[in-house]
């Protein structure tokens, strides 16, 4: 479905649709310069809102926080949080491998719960957004089972079938382990902004090791910051 078709289907203007999908709120994939949508995923997204699984459209539109004001990458992510090449070849195995890595690092207290919570979210709405990226997270925060806010990244150069919106293999798997609801949307929005340009994704795929991957991510975060304004005083 096109932006125009989704606009008619949801009975909202096209500008609102473009804002929601650009912010990573509405599930869609960019093909060239055009957004495309899968009706089944839009229906699931609507169901999630009605059930209260995700915030309502109004909540999202009022959530006006700059990505530069959000949680800094270094606060919840380090080179040791990266798996440069996943061993897993299936969707469930990817979730288990990423959860196991988080558990080894002491980031989660209950690995079994975390695996189940991630899979529960996947069963409602797949986290693979297209363009080779997936952002995995639980439906609800559970502060007693997560030691501290974190992000884990697993990479598969060959790609894995992860039910992506664009039907293509997924290569980069970001797992968000957040203790509080307030951090979820800002952090997810920041990541979407970091990878709005395909160049950052390509750089992550060719990075030789965890340190290089980490530096690439730090640069993508740095690129979100505006250029300092230089005031010119006229004599």
Order of alpha helices (4+ residues) and beta strands (2+ residues): alpha-alpha-beta-beta-alpha-alpha-beta-alpha-alpha-beta-beta-beta-beta-alpha-alpha-alpha
